[in-house]
Amino acid sequence: MRRPRALGAFLSALATTVASAGLVLGSGGGAQAAATAATPLPAHVFAPYFEAWTGESPAALAQQSGAKYLTMAFIQTEARGSCTPYWNGDRSQPIAPSEFGADFTTIRSRGGDVIPSFGGYTADNGGTEIADSCSSVDSIAAAYEKVITTYDVSRLDMDIEDNSLENSAGIDRRNKAIKQVQEWAAANGRPLEISYTLPTTTRGLADSGLAVLRNAVSNGTRVDVVNLMTFDYYDGAPHDMAEDTKTAISGLKDQLARLYPSKTEAQLWGMTGITEMPGIDDYGPAETFTTANAPVVYDWARSKGVNTLSFWALQRDNGGCPGTGGSDSCSGIAQDTWYFTHTFAPFTSGSGPVTDDYSVAVAPGSAAIAPGGSTTTTVNTAVVSGNAKTVTLTASGAPSGVTTTLSPASVTAGGASKLTVTASATAVPGTYPIIVTGTSGTLSHSATFTLTVSGPGGGNGFLVNGDFETGSLNPWTCESGGAVVSTPTHGGGHALAVAATASQTGECTQTLALSPNTAYTLSGWLQGGYGYLGVRGDASASVWGSSSGYAKQSVGFTTGSTGEVTVYVHGWYGQGTVYADDLAVTS
């Protein structure tokens, strides 16, 4: 994939030492067929990407998430010019049963399988994608055969993007090698599919991706699946990511029809694949694949007969970093852990009847209020599979002096409710998790709303974690790249880094429920070019400055009838990182 696969260095994966049985490696120029042929994949399969460099067990995460099939990313060479494949290009992770072999055996014992993937952004950008790196077609073919026989797999994925799309020699070598491997597999009675994973526009492949397929056709190379990365469009346009998926895959189907005029409509749809990026992609919030988008794509892909449904990546399928884009370890949105996996898993043929299931999410996921104040948030439900059922909503965990109200108290899955949280004048300051639970029959799903009861006094006044000495952003929400840093600081050991880039201001925000019709002062210390500090909502005021060192900024404001304001700090487009510390709201 694009940015997630462009990390500067991969972590070493934890080696699995139990050898997989029944695998026969060749000697010299390549590999021989194993004694038993691999099992073909289902006609329709959900196979999310698994980041193989993290040290995690694919079998363990497959079981935890419910994803029976995994696309293992990535295989590449260690350096330009090499013809030897390794997991993540790491010499300590050879293509051998000791690396993931036991995990793959366990996955198969549970009715699943794996798809090894060659390439990825890092390899494609750095020249270590094997067909770019190796000048010998025979050696490339031998590497493919080694992976097939070592792990007894029936599909290989080719993730081709960035510089690899411009390497015409590598494109030709790759397709010639694949053709050679297809002939080898046929001669040995071994089922083998080849998928190409390619970047896309919202209307189908760009010409560089089409060139890969045109070359395959000219070489007589069979391409079984063309899998589009339906994210990271970087076009500056507004996006409904579910609708963009539909137009991208529909455009691909039409392009395939011109390349393969003898195929039927059903066969053409059966050549298509979809890979989403759950949550906020690398471009930023304008390209967010939401929990509401997922069932739309699922239903559409199923109705069209799409072959493969996937996403980047399994380790992102959680809501651990709201507001963060392009992360490898979380989606950047509020969601139940494994929400996207649970939504897409029934796509696999033969996975059993679709059950009536739903999800629960809270947005925004946190807020700070003063004693005597209140705030609201939206509880969203969505149909994960099957039919929409009635979901009864409850909230628990509110501390003494804090009350919660849900309106309505029950919804049909797909509907929303408003959660109102009110703190009495005697509510004790602190941070409290409020658990919102949706129940329908024997099913129950929950989401957490983090409430902070603030109070006057202290260095930050009514603002929570304005000095960032907790070491975390909570309850601040930031655009991609916002983070708590240890240097430079104004006071204490931490400060906020606001990641202003050419495409974003890097804004970080915190919502406060203050007293209505009351005067307050927002103050703080900022360092960097064009650092803005302000409030909006029930009051509007801001101040900005540019300084190579920390300089104090302050602005007064008066709340209106509700008292709810959003405090913000941000930089400006293309002006670089702004640092903020010791922010406060005082009356």
N, C-alpha and C positions, 0 to 999 in steps of 0.2 A: 504494500500500500504506500501511500505517499509519505506524509510526514512521520507517522508513527514508526515507519520502517527506516527513517533517516536519522535514527539516534546515533550519536557519535561513536558509541562503543556498546557492544552487547555484553551482558553479564554471562558468566559461564553457567551453563545448565548443570543441574545435579545429575551425574551419570548414574544410570541404572545398570546394575551389574549382573542381573540374571539373564542368561542367554535365551533367545527364542528358539524353540525346537524346529527341526525340519527345514532349515535354511541351508542351501548349498551355494557357496561362493565359487566363482571360477578363478582361474589363475592367469597370469600374464595379461592379455589384452582386455579382459572383461569378465563377465559373470555368466554362469550357466543357469538354466531354468531349474527352479526348485522342484522337489518331487511331487508336490501338489500345487495346483494352480490356485491363484487367489480367487476369492468370491467377488463377482461383479457387484457394483454399488446398486442401490435401488434406482428405479427410473426417475424418481424425484427425491432429492436428498437435501437435508439441512446440515451443513458442515461448516460451523464458524471457524475462523482462523484461531490458532493457538500460538502464542508467542513462545517459541521454543528456547529463548535465551534467558528466561526468568528463573530457572532452577526449580520450577513447579512441576508436579507430576501431571501429565496429560490425563492419565487414567483417573486420578483423584478429582481433578476439576471436571472431567466429563461426568463422573458420578454425582458430584455436588450440584452441577448445573442442570443435568438431564440431557446434555448434548451427546447423543450416541456416536456421532461421526465428527471428526475434527480435520481441519486442513492445517497441516503442520508447517510453520513458517520459521525459518527458511533454510534452504540448502544453497551454498555458494562456495567459491574457491577462497583460499586464504589470501591470495594476491593476484594481481594481473599476470597473465601468462601461465598460470597454473591450470592443470586439467583434473585436479583431484578434488572431489566434492567433500565438504564438511558441513555439519550443522552450524549455521551462523558464521561459516568461514573460519571456525576455530579448530585448530589442529588437535585440541584435546577432546573434540567431539567428532570422531570419525563416523563414517557410515558403517556401522557394525551393530550386531545384536546387543552389545553392551550399552549402546546409546538408544534409549527408548524402547528397546525390544520387548522387555517385560511389560511395559506400559501398554504397548500395542496389542500384545497377547491378551492382556486383561480387558482392554476395550472390546476386542473381538469376542471374548467369552461372554460379554454382556449384550451381544447382538449388534455391535457397531463396527467401525473401521476408521482408517485414517487415509488422508490424501497428502503425500509429501509435496511441498511447493518449492520450486526453484526460483531464485531471483529475489524480488522485493526491492524497495526503493534504494536501500543502502548498496546492494550489489549492483543494481542497474545504474546507479549514479557513480559508483566507484570502480567499475570495470571488473568486478568479481562475479558477475553472472556468468555461468560456466561457458555459454556459447560465445560471449564477448571475450572472456578470458582465454579460452583454449582455441587454438587454430586448427585442431584436428577433429574432423567430423567423427572419425572412428572412436576417438577418445571420449568425445562428448556422449556418443551412443553408449559406450561402455559404462560411463558414469550413470546414465539413466538406467541401464540394465542392472547395475550393482544395487541401486536403490530399490528397484522392483523386486529383485530376488532376495535381498537382505531382509526386507520387511514384508515380502509377499503381498504387495499392493496391486490393485487393479486400475488405479488412476494416478497420473502425475499432473501437477498443476504448474504452469509457466506464468509467473507474475512478471510481466514485462511493462516497464514504464520509464520515464525520464530518458537518460542517455541511450538506453537499450533500444528505444523506439527509433533512434536516429542511426543506429549501427547496422547498416544494410548487410555487411559481411556477417555479423553475428546473427542477424535474422535468418539469413540463408543457411548458415551452418546449423542453426538450431532446428530448422525445419527438415533439413537433410538428415540430421541425426535422429530426429523423431521418426521419420519415414523408415530409416534403417531399423530402429527398435520395433516399430510396428510389424515389419516383416519378420523379425526375430520372434516376436511374441506369437504371431500367427503360426509360424513353423513349429512352435513348441506347445501349441494349444492353450496359450495363456491369454485370458481376457485382458485388454488394456484400453483405457480411455485417456485422452489428452485434453486438458482444458487450458485455455488461454485466459488469464486475468489481465484486463486492460483498463486504463483510464477512459473516461467518456465525457461527452458533452450531454446536455439535457435532451439532445435529439438523436443520440447514437454516437458511434465511433467517429473520432476525428480521422483525418486522412492517414496520420502516422499509424494508428491502430489498424486501419483497413489494409495498410501496406503489409503488415505482418500476416494477415489472412490471405491476401493476394499471393504472397510468396509461398504460403503453404499450398494453395491451389496449384500454383505453377510447378511445385515440387512433387505433387501427388501425395501430399501429407494430409492425412485425415485429422480434422479438428472436430472433436466430439462436443465440446461445450465452449462457448465464448461468454466469459463471466465479466460483467462490467462493474467497476468501482463507482457506484452511484453516490458520490460525495466529492468534496474538494473541487468544486467547479471553478472557484476563484474568478467568477465573472462579474462580481459586484452587483448582481441582480437579486431581487427578492426571490425566495424559494419556498415552495411547498414541497418538501423532500419526497413525500409519497407520490405526488403527481409527477415530479421530475423523474422518479424511477420509472413510472409508467411510460412517459414519453421517450426516455432513453432506451428502454428495452424494446419498445415498439419500433423505434428507429433502427435499432440493431436488427430486429427480425426482418425488416424491409431490406437492410443492407445484405443480410445473409441470403435473402431470396435472390438477389442479383448475383451473388457469388455461387450459389448452389441452385440453379433454376429447376433442377429435376426434383427437388424436395417438396413435400406437401407442407401445408400450413402447420399441421401438427408436428411434423418433423422439425420445422424451423423453430417453432416455439420450444421444442425439446432440445434445441442446441443452445438455448439462452440460460444465463446464470446472473444472479443478482448478489452483490456484496454491498451491504450498507455499513455506515459507521454510526452506531448508536450514540445519540446525544449530539454534542457540539463537535463539529469536525474541525480540521486545521484552519480553515478560513475564519471561523468565528461564529458567533451566535446567529448570523444571517443564514447559516447553513446548519440547522439543527434538526436531526431526525428524532422526532418525539415519540413518546409512548403511544400517542394517538395515531402516529403514522404507521407503526408496526403492524397492527391488524389489517390496515388498509392494504399494505403491500402484500401481506400474507394471503389475504383473500384473492387479490388480483393475480398474484403469481400462481396460485392454485388453479384459478379459473382458466388461465391461459396455457397451463401445462409446462411452465418453466421447469428446467431440469434441476438447477441448483439454487438454493437460497443460503446465504452466508452473511456474516458481518465481521468487521475488524474491530475488536478481537474479543475472545471469550473473557480475557482478564479485564476488559472495559465494562462488563455488564453489571455495573453497580452504581449507586448514586453517591459515591464517596467524595466527590469534589465539585459541588454545584458551582456553576459559572466558569469552569475551566474547560478550555477547548483543546482538542488534539492530544489528550493524555493516553498513555498506553494502559493505565491501571484503573480508569474510571470514566464514566460517560459525560460528566459535566452537567448532568441534569438530575433533578429529584426523581428517583425511581426505586422500585423494589429490586433487591439483588436478584439477578437472573431473570428479570422481566422479559428482556428481548429473547433470551433462549427459550423460555417457557412459551412465548408467543409463537416462535418459529418452529419449535421442535415437532409439532404434529405434521409439518410439511413432508417429512420423510415417508415414503410409501411403506405401507405395512406397519406403521407405528401404532395402529389401533384406532378405535373410534375417538372422535374429537369430543372432549368433555366440555361442559359449560364452566368456564373459568373467567376470572376478571383480575384487575389489578387496582391498587390504591396508591395515590401519590398526593403530596401536599406541596403547593407552590404559592408564595415563597415558603421555603422550608424553615425559616427562622425569623425572629423579630425581637426587638427590645422595647419594653414599655416601662414607664415610671409608675410607682404606686399611684392609684387613682386613675390610670389610663387604660386604654383598650386597643386591640388591634384585630385585624381579620386576615384570614388566609383562605385559599380555595382548596377544597378536597376534590381531586379529580379521580374518577373511576373510568376504566376502559375494559372492553371485552377482549380477553386474551384468546379465547377459543370457544366454539360452540355458540349458544344463544345467550342473549342478555337476560340476566336474572336480577331479582330485587336484592339490593345490598343494604343491610342495616348498619348504620355508622354510629360509633361511640368514641368518646375521647377519655383517656385516663392519664394519670400522672401529674395532674395540676397540683401545685403546693397549696398549703393553707392560705386563704385570702385571695385565691385566683379561681375564677369560674370559667367554664367553657360551655358554649352553646353551638349546636350544629343545626343548620337550617337549609334544606330539610334534613330530618334524621334518617331518612332512607331514600335511596335513589335506584333507578334502573341502571345497571352497569352501562357505562358510557355517559352517565350524567354527572353533575357536580353539586357540591354542597358548600355552604359558607361556614367556616369555623370562626366564631368570635371568642376572643380571650380577653377577660377583664380582670384587672388587678385592683383590689381594694386599697384604701389608703394605708392599711396596716400590713400589706404584703411584704414579705421579707425579701430584700434584694438577693439575687442569685440566678443561676442558669438551670433550667429544668426541662427535661424531655417530656413532651406531651405525646402520647401514643394514640394515633387515630386508627381504629380498627374497623374494617368492613367485614361483615359476616353474612353468608348466604348458605343456608343449610349446614352442611358439615365443613364448608370451606371458610377460611378466615385469612385475610391479608392485612398487613399493617404498614403504616408509614409514620415517621417521626417529625414532629414540629418542635424546634428548639426555641423555648421561650426564655428570654433574659429579663428579669425584673431589675431595673436600674434604680438609682436614687441620687439625689443631690449629694454633694460632698465627694471627696476623693479627687484624684488628679484629672479624671475624665468627665466629671460632672454626670450628666445624664447619658453620655455616650458610653457604650460598652466596649472594652478592649481597645480604647483609643490610643493606648501606649504600646499595644501589640506585645506586651510582656508575657502573654500566655504562650507565645511562640507559634500561634496558629491564627488563621484569618477569622475564624468564627467569632461573632456573627456577621462579619463583613462578607459581601459577595463581590467578586472581581471578574473583569473580563480576562481572557486568556493571558497567562503569564504573570498575573498579580500574585505576590508572595510576601511572606514575612522573612526579613533578612536580618543578619547580625551586624552588618556594616553597609553603609554608614548609618549611625544612629545619632539622634539629638540627645536622648537621655536613656539610661538603662541599656539592656542588651539586645533590643529588637526594634525594628522599624518596618514600615510598609514600602515595598517596591511596586510602583504602578507602571505597568508595561505599555507605554505609548509607542505605537509603531506607525508605519505608513498607512495602515488600514484601520487603526483603532486608537482611541484616546486612553485605553487601559483602565477605564473608570472602575472604582471600587465604591460600594454603597453600603449604608446601614439605615434601616427604617426605624424611627422612633415615634412612640405615641406620647407626645408632650401635652401639657395643659393647654386648653384652648385660650385664645385671645391673651397670650402672655409673651412678654419680651424675653429673648434669649440672645446669647452670644456664642457663635461658633469660632473656635480658634485652633491653631495648630502650627507646626513647624514644617516647612517644605524646602526641598532642595532639588534643583534641576530647572530645565527650561520650560516655561509656560506651565507652572503647576497651579491648578485650579482647586479651590475649596469652596463649597457652597451647600445650599439646601434647596429642595423643591418639594412640591406637594401643597401642603396647607400654608406654606410660606415660600418666598422666592428671594434669594440673596446669594451673592457669590463674590469672591475676591481672587486675584491671581497675581503671581509674581514669577520672576526668573532669578535664580541665585545659584552660584557655584558652591555655596555652603548653606547650611540650614538658616532660614529666615522666617520669622514669625509672621503669620497672616491671621487676620480676624475680621469678622463681619457680624453685624447685628441683624436680627430678624424678629418678627412678631407673628405668632401663629394666628390662624383664623378660627373658624368655628369647630373644627375637628381636632386640631392639634397634631395630626399625623404628618410627619415630614420625612423625607429621605435625605440624609447627609451624604455628600459625594466628594470624592477627591479624584482628580484625573490630570493627565498631561495633555499634550496636543500632538496631532498627526505629524509624524516624522521628526519630532523634537527630542526623542529619547526618553529614558526612564526618569520618572519623578519619584523622589523618596518623601515619605510623610511620617511624622512621629508626634507623639504627645498631643493628639487631637482631643478636643473637649467641647461639650455643649454645656453652658452654665446659664443660670438665670440671674 
